[in-house]
Amino acid sequence: MTKAGGRLQHVCSTVLATPPSYWLSLGLLVVGVVWFQFLPSELVKFFNAEVGPFEQFSVAFLAAAALLALASWWHSRSTSWLAGGVVLIYATLRELDFQKMFTHRSVMSLGYFTRPKAPLPEKLLVILAIAPCLIAIAYLLRRAWASFCDSSFKLPGRAEVAHAMSFWIVVLFGLSHFSDRTTWFRLQGNVEALVEAILALAVLLLVVEIKPRLIGD
């Protein structure tokens, strides 16, 4: 079997390892999207509001995941858990709109740094503020890529389930960035808040699944 074929087989086996809790979450997403199509536009706007139910669920799920990740780091002293906790804290703050609360636009957009409207000292402070998150993301990506490229890497026990859950998190993350483009999806209203709520739930379920420690250093 070629290397590409082996990778494809690995992806298929990973998807098949998806636990029932994730299939249920994905099913809720599909049901929710269909349900949206039969709701009055006023209700759709209510559910998708910045302070609506789905946004509140997202914050609650991410905050719980962050606390659990930091507790797991305290228990295991794993750098991976610390990095994961840092990323989840920033994700929670993003759901609370901290990324645009103190600046003229979101600091997560490239335009904030490339346009001259924000003064240089402010940009430097922003870079310092988001640096821990960027470092944590780079560390986790390096670990993930190293394990993926290691052809001898064998998934012990629940780790295969964790990889399956991580795969769906990537899929949901992509959907969250495109779900507001109704010309692509031809759906009534914006389902981005619903997708992000399911994404946050998926992250929480992943943290619950792999605690207290499956990722060694």
C-alpha positions in Angstrom: 0.0 0.0 0.0 1.3 3.5 -0.9 1.9 6.1 1.8 -1.1 8.1 0.5 -3.3 5.0 0.7 -2.1 4.3 4.2 -2.9 7.9 5.2 -6.4 7.6 3.7 -7.0 4.3 5.5 -5.8 6.0 8.7 -8.3 8.8 8.2 -11.1 6.4 7.6 -10.3 4.3 10.7 -10.1 7.5 12.7 -13.6 8.7 11.6 -14.9 5.2 12.4 -13.6 5.7 16.0 -15.9 8.7 16.5 -17.7 8.1 19.8 -21.5 8.2 20.2 -21.4 11.5 22.0 -19.9 13.1 18.9 -22.3 11.5 16.5 -25.1 12.9 18.7 -23.5 16.4 18.6 -23.2 16.3 14.8 -26.8 15.0 14.6 -27.9 17.9 16.7 -26.2 20.3 14.3 -28.0 18.8 11.3 -31.3 18.9 13.1 -30.7 22.4 14.2 -29.9 23.6 10.7 -33.0 22.0 9.3 -35.1 23.4 12.2 -33.8 26.9 11.4 -35.4 26.7 7.9 -38.9 26.5 9.4 -38.5 29.2 12.0 -39.7 32.8 11.6 -36.8 35.2 10.8 -37.3 37.0 14.2 -36.6 33.7 16.1 -33.6 33.0 13.9 -32.2 36.4 14.8 -32.9 35.8 18.5 -31.0 32.5 18.5 -28.1 34.0 16.5 -27.8 37.2 18.6 -24.5 38.1 20.3 -26.1 37.5 23.6 -28.4 34.8 22.4 -28.6 31.2 23.7 -26.1 29.6 21.3 -23.4 32.3 22.0 -24.0 31.7 25.8 -23.6 28.0 25.3 -20.4 28.5 23.4 -18.9 30.6 26.2 -20.0 28.1 28.9 -18.6 25.1 27.0 -15.3 26.7 26.3 -14.9 28.1 29.8 -15.6 24.6 31.2 -13.1 23.1 28.8 -10.4 25.6 29.7 -10.8 25.0 33.5 -10.7 21.2 33.0 -7.6 21.5 30.8 -5.8 23.6 33.4 -6.8 21.2 36.1 -5.4 18.4 34.0 -2.2 20.4 33.5 -1.9 20.9 37.3 -2.4 17.2 37.8 0.0 16.0 35.1 2.4 18.9 34.6 2.1 18.2 30.8 3.2 21.1 28.6 0.5 20.0 26.1 -2.3 20.5 28.7 -0.9 23.9 29.6 -0.8 24.9 25.9 -4.3 23.6 25.4 -5.6 25.5 28.5 -4.0 28.7 27.2 -5.7 28.3 23.8 -9.0 27.6 25.4 -8.8 30.7 27.6 -8.2 32.8 24.5 -11.1 31.0 22.7 -13.4 31.8 25.6 -12.3 35.5 25.6 -12.9 35.6 21.8 -16.5 34.4 22.3 -16.9 37.2 24.8 -15.6 39.6 22.1 -12.5 40.7 23.9 -10.7 40.8 20.6 -12.5 44.0 19.6 -13.5 45.4 23.0 -10.5 47.7 23.5 -9.5 48.4 19.9 -11.1 50.0 16.8 -11.5 46.5 15.2 -10.7 42.9 16.0 -7.1 42.2 16.8 -7.6 38.8 15.2 -7.8 40.4 11.8 -4.8 41.1 9.6 -6.2 44.5 8.8 -5.7 45.7 12.3 -1.9 45.4 12.0 -1.5 46.4 8.3 -3.5 49.6 8.5 -2.2 52.8 10.1 -5.2 53.7 12.2 -4.0 51.9 15.3 -0.8 53.5 16.8 2.3 51.4 16.9 2.6 51.2 20.7 -1.0 49.8 20.8 -0.1 47.2 18.1 3.0 46.1 20.2 0.8 45.7 23.3 -1.6 43.6 21.3 1.2 41.4 20.0 2.4 40.8 23.5 -1.2 40.1 24.6 -1.8 37.4 22.0 1.7 36.0 21.9 1.0 33.3 24.5 -1.9 32.0 22.4 0.1 32.0 19.2 3.0 30.1 20.9 0.6 27.6 22.4 -1.1 27.0 19.0 2.3 26.5 17.3 3.4 24.0 20.0 0.2 22.0 19.7 0.4 22.0 15.9 4.0 20.8 16.0 3.1 18.0 18.3 0.1 17.0 16.1 2.2 17.1 12.9 5.0 15.1 14.5 2.6 12.3 15.5 0.9 12.3 12.1 4.2 12.1 10.2 5.5 9.3 12.4 4.6 6.2 10.4 5.4 4.0 13.4 3.1 6.0 15.7 0.5 3.7 17.2 -2.6 5.1 18.9 -3.0 3.6 22.4 -6.5 2.9 23.5 -8.6 6.1 23.8 -6.1 8.2 21.8 -7.7 6.9 18.6 -11.0 8.2 19.8 -9.3 11.5 20.7 -7.9 11.7 17.1 -11.4 11.1 15.7 -12.8 13.9 17.9 -10.0 16.2 16.8 -10.8 15.5 13.2 -14.4 16.6 13.7 -13.3 19.7 15.5 -11.3 20.8 12.5 -14.3 20.1 10.3 -16.6 22.2 12.6 -14.0 24.9 12.8 -14.1 25.2 9.0 -17.8 25.2 8.9 -17.9 28.0 11.5 -16.0 30.2 9.2 -18.2 29.6 6.1 -21.6 29.0 7.7 -22.6 32.7 7.6 -22.3 32.7 3.8 -25.9 32.0 2.9 -25.1 32.2 -0.8 -23.0 29.1 -0.4 -25.3 27.2 1.9 -28.6 28.6 0.6 -30.0 28.5 4.1 -32.4 30.8 5.9 -30.5 33.1 8.3 -27.1 32.8 9.7 -26.3 29.4 11.4 -22.9 30.4 12.5 -23.9 30.7 16.2 -25.3 27.2 16.1 -22.2 25.8 14.5 -19.9 27.5 17.0 -22.0 26.2 19.9 -21.6 22.6 18.6 -17.9 23.3 18.0 -17.5 24.5 21.6 -19.4 21.4 22.8 -17.0 19.2 20.7 -14.0 20.8 22.3 -15.4 20.2 25.8 -16.1 16.6 25.0 -12.6 16.1 23.7 -11.1 17.5 26.9 -13.3 15.3 29.0 -12.3 12.3 26.9 -8.6 12.6 27.1 -8.2 13.8 30.7 -6.3 13.4 33.0 -3.5 12.6 30.6 -3.0 10.9 27.3 -0.5 13.3 25.7 3.0 12.8 27.1 6.0 15.1 26.8 
